[in-house]
Amino acid sequence: MSSLGPLRPSPLVEQATSHLRAQITEGHWPVGTKIPGETTLAKTLGVGRSTVREAVRTLAALGLLQSRQGAGVFVIADHATEDWPVRLRRAAVADVYEVRMLIEVQAARLAARRRTDEDLAALDAALTARRAAGAGPDDGFVDADIALHRAVVAAAHNPVLTDLFGEFAPALRQALIDLVELTGLRRDEPHHGDAAHLALVTAVVAGDAEAAGRAAEAELEQTLARLRAT
């Protein structure tokens, strides 16, 4: 097994997925191998178990891993059957963003209906972190923004939506950083979009599915319009 080490703070899920995938594609975990347990991987990578769980789900969706009840998680292929990250990188950013909107608007509705106390705490922390990131560089702000949206998707408690968001976020991250830099969105408003994100979180917390869907759609539509204009 190649050397695994602690990851940088953000974006953790994408990094964890990349590290675990490398173990498979580089032959350190051959087909048929049972991978280390969630707790072991979390400790090795320096992340939470939920981060490892999302990374494993993403690799399972790519056809690389399979969870077997009572036995663990096994490597079932050393290359992806459908390499979505490559396909997404080739797609036009606006096209990818349109699909992201479809996913997140429905996720916001589901989150409002299904959120738990743990989800509410995660959303509050993510909103606070996004506000704190307003004082920092553009890449950190975009990462905090994506983390907030990830928390909303996670609150929907639909693993397929979680997996899809995990694929779309890396494909859009650099485009969003470039958008912020090119348009100077944060020059006069360092906490750009705070009111829109507060409205989204408030609707989810209140359990108002329709308001959550509307808030997500309005916020994402504004960004999509800017992407199309650049």
C-alpha positions as CSV (number, residue, x, y, z in Angstrom):
1,M,0.0,0.0,0.0
2,S,1.4,3.4,-0.9
3,S,1.8,6.1,1.7
4,L,-1.4,7.8,2.8
5,G,-1.1,10.9,4.9
6,P,-3.3,13.6,6.4
7,L,-5.1,15.8,3.9
8,R,-5.4,19.6,3.7
9,P,-8.6,21.1,5.2
10,S,-10.5,21.7,2.0
11,P,-12.1,20.3,-0.1
12,L,-11.7,17.1,1.9
13,V,-14.2,14.7,0.2
14,E,-12.6,15.4,-3.2
15,Q,-9.1,14.8,-1.8
16,A,-10.1,11.7,0.0
17,T,-11.8,10.3,-3.1
18,S,-8.6,11.0,-5.1
19,H,-6.3,9.4,-2.6
20,L,-8.4,6.2,-2.3
21,R,-8.9,6.0,-6.0
22,A,-5.1,6.2,-6.5
23,Q,-4.7,3.2,-4.2
24,I,-6.9,1.2,-6.6
25,T,-5.8,2.5,-10.0
26,E,-2.1,2.3,-9.1
27,G,-2.4,-1.3,-8.0
28,H,-1.9,-0.9,-4.3
29,W,-5.3,-2.3,-3.6
30,P,-5.8,-5.0,-6.3
31,V,-9.2,-6.2,-7.5
32,G,-10.6,-8.5,-4.8
33,T,-8.9,-6.7,-1.9
34,K,-10.9,-5.6,1.1
35,I,-10.0,-2.0,1.8
36,P,-9.2,-0.8,5.4
37,G,-12.2,0.1,7.6
38,E,-13.8,3.5,7.8
39,T,-12.3,4.3,11.2
40,T,-8.8,3.3,10.0
41,L,-9.0,5.3,6.8
42,A,-10.4,8.3,8.7
43,K,-7.5,8.3,11.1
44,T,-4.9,7.7,8.4
45,L,-6.2,10.6,6.2
46,G,-6.9,12.9,9.1
47,V,-10.6,13.4,8.2
48,G,-13.9,12.4,9.7
49,R,-15.7,9.1,9.0
50,S,-18.4,10.9,7.1
51,T,-15.8,12.2,4.7
52,V,-14.5,8.7,4.1
53,R,-18.0,7.4,3.7
54,E,-18.8,9.9,1.0
55,A,-15.5,9.1,-0.8
56,V,-16.3,5.4,-0.7
57,R,-19.8,6.1,-2.1
58,T,-18.3,8.1,-5.0
59,L,-15.9,5.2,-5.8
60,A,-18.7,2.7,-5.6
61,A,-20.8,4.8,-8.0
62,L,-17.8,4.7,-10.4
63,G,-17.8,0.9,-10.2
64,L,-14.5,0.6,-8.3
65,L,-15.8,-0.5,-4.9
66,Q,-18.6,-2.6,-3.6
67,S,-19.9,-2.9,0.0
68,R,-20.8,-6.4,1.1
69,Q,-23.1,-6.7,4.0
70,G,-21.2,-7.9,7.1
71,A,-18.0,-8.4,5.2
72,G,-16.7,-4.9,4.4
73,V,-15.9,-2.9,1.2
74,F,-14.0,-4.6,-1.6
75,V,-12.2,-3.4,-4.8
76,I,-14.2,-4.8,-7.8
77,A,-12.4,-3.0,-10.7
78,D,-9.3,-1.0,-11.2
79,H,-10.8,1.5,-13.7
80,A,-14.1,3.4,-13.7
81,T,-16.9,2.1,-15.9
82,E,-18.1,5.6,-16.3
83,D,-15.5,8.2,-15.7
84,W,-17.7,11.2,-14.9
85,P,-15.0,13.5,-13.7
86,V,-13.4,13.4,-17.2
87,R,-16.7,13.8,-18.9
88,L,-17.6,16.8,-16.7
89,R,-14.3,18.5,-17.3
90,R,-14.9,18.3,-21.0
91,A,-18.5,19.7,-20.8
92,A,-19.3,23.4,-21.0
93,V,-19.3,24.9,-17.5
94,A,-22.8,26.4,-18.0
95,D,-24.2,23.0,-19.1
96,V,-22.7,21.4,-16.0
97,Y,-24.2,24.2,-13.8
98,E,-27.6,23.7,-15.3
99,V,-27.6,20.1,-14.2
100,R,-26.2,21.1,-10.8
101,M,-29.3,23.4,-10.4
102,L,-31.6,20.5,-11.0
103,I,-29.9,18.4,-8.4
104,E,-29.6,21.1,-5.7
105,V,-33.1,22.6,-6.0
106,Q,-34.6,19.1,-5.4
107,A,-32.0,18.4,-2.7
108,A,-33.0,21.7,-0.9
109,R,-36.7,20.6,-0.9
110,L,-35.8,17.2,0.5
111,A,-33.5,18.7,3.1
112,A,-36.3,20.8,4.4
113,R,-38.4,17.7,4.9
114,R,-35.7,15.3,6.2
115,R,-33.1,17.4,8.1
116,T,-32.1,16.2,11.5
117,D,-30.7,18.1,14.5
118,E,-27.2,17.0,13.3
119,D,-27.9,18.5,9.9
120,L,-29.1,21.7,11.4
121,A,-25.9,22.0,13.4
122,A,-23.9,21.3,10.2
123,L,-25.8,23.9,8.2
124,D,-25.2,26.5,10.9
125,A,-21.5,25.7,11.0
126,A,-21.3,25.9,7.2
127,L,-23.0,29.2,7.1
128,T,-20.7,30.6,9.8
129,A,-17.7,29.3,8.0
130,R,-18.8,30.9,4.7
131,R,-19.2,34.2,6.4
132,A,-15.7,33.9,8.0
133,A,-14.3,33.0,4.6
134,G,-15.5,36.4,3.3
135,A,-12.4,37.9,4.9
136,G,-10.1,35.5,3.0
137,P,-9.0,34.8,-0.5
138,D,-11.4,33.9,-3.4
139,D,-10.5,30.2,-3.4
140,G,-11.2,29.8,0.3
141,F,-14.5,31.6,-0.1
142,V,-15.5,29.3,-3.0
143,D,-14.6,26.3,-1.0
144,A,-16.7,27.5,1.9
145,D,-19.6,28.2,-0.4
146,I,-19.4,24.7,-1.9
147,A,-19.2,23.3,1.6
148,L,-22.5,25.0,2.5
149,H,-24.2,23.6,-0.5
150,R,-22.8,20.2,0.3
151,A,-24.3,20.4,3.8
152,V,-27.7,21.1,2.2
153,V,-27.4,18.2,-0.1
154,A,-26.3,15.9,2.8
155,A,-29.4,17.0,4.7
156,A,-31.5,15.5,1.9
157,H,-30.3,12.0,3.0
158,N,-30.3,10.7,-0.5
159,P,-26.9,9.0,-1.3
160,V,-27.4,9.3,-5.0
161,L,-27.8,13.1,-4.8
162,T,-24.8,13.2,-2.5
163,D,-22.7,11.2,-5.0
164,L,-23.8,13.4,-7.9
165,F,-23.0,16.6,-6.0
166,G,-19.6,15.1,-5.2
167,E,-18.9,14.7,-8.9
168,F,-20.2,18.2,-9.9
169,A,-18.4,20.2,-7.3
170,P,-14.8,19.6,-8.4
171,A,-15.8,20.2,-12.0
172,L,-17.1,23.7,-11.1
173,R,-14.8,24.8,-8.4
174,Q,-12.1,26.4,-10.6
175,A,-14.7,28.0,-12.9
176,L,-16.3,29.6,-9.8
177,I,-13.0,30.9,-8.5
178,D,-12.3,32.3,-12.0
179,L,-15.8,33.9,-12.1
180,V,-15.3,35.6,-8.8
181,E,-11.9,36.9,-9.8
182,L,-12.9,38.1,-13.3
183,T,-16.1,39.8,-12.3
184,G,-14.8,41.2,-9.0
185,L,-17.9,40.0,-7.2
186,R,-16.3,40.3,-3.8
187,R,-14.5,43.6,-4.4
188,D,-17.3,45.7,-2.9
189,E,-19.1,42.8,-1.2
190,P,-16.7,40.4,0.4
191,H,-19.5,38.2,1.7
192,H,-21.2,38.1,-1.6
193,G,-24.5,36.1,-1.6
194,D,-24.8,36.0,2.2
195,A,-28.5,37.0,2.2
196,A,-29.4,34.4,-0.4
197,H,-27.6,31.6,1.5
198,L,-29.2,32.7,4.8
199,A,-32.6,32.5,3.1
200,L,-31.8,28.9,1.9
201,V,-30.6,27.8,5.3
202,T,-33.5,29.5,7.1
203,A,-36.0,27.7,4.8
204,V,-34.4,24.3,5.4
205,V,-34.3,24.9,9.2
206,A,-38.0,25.9,9.1
207,G,-38.9,22.8,7.2
208,D,-40.4,24.8,4.3
209,A,-39.7,22.7,1.3
210,E,-41.0,25.1,-1.3
211,A,-39.2,28.1,0.1
212,A,-36.0,26.1,0.3
213,G,-36.4,25.1,-3.4
214,R,-37.1,28.7,-4.4
215,A,-34.1,30.0,-2.5
216,A,-31.8,27.4,-4.0
217,E,-33.0,28.1,-7.5
218,A,-32.8,31.9,-7.2
219,E,-29.3,31.8,-5.8
220,L,-28.0,29.3,-8.4
221,E,-29.8,31.1,-11.2
222,Q,-27.9,34.3,-10.5
223,T,-24.5,32.5,-10.7
224,L,-25.5,30.7,-13.9
225,A,-26.4,34.0,-15.5
226,R,-23.0,35.3,-14.6
227,L,-21.3,32.2,-16.0
228,R,-23.2,32.6,-19.3
229,A,-22.2,36.3,-19.5
230,T,-18.4,35.6,-19.0
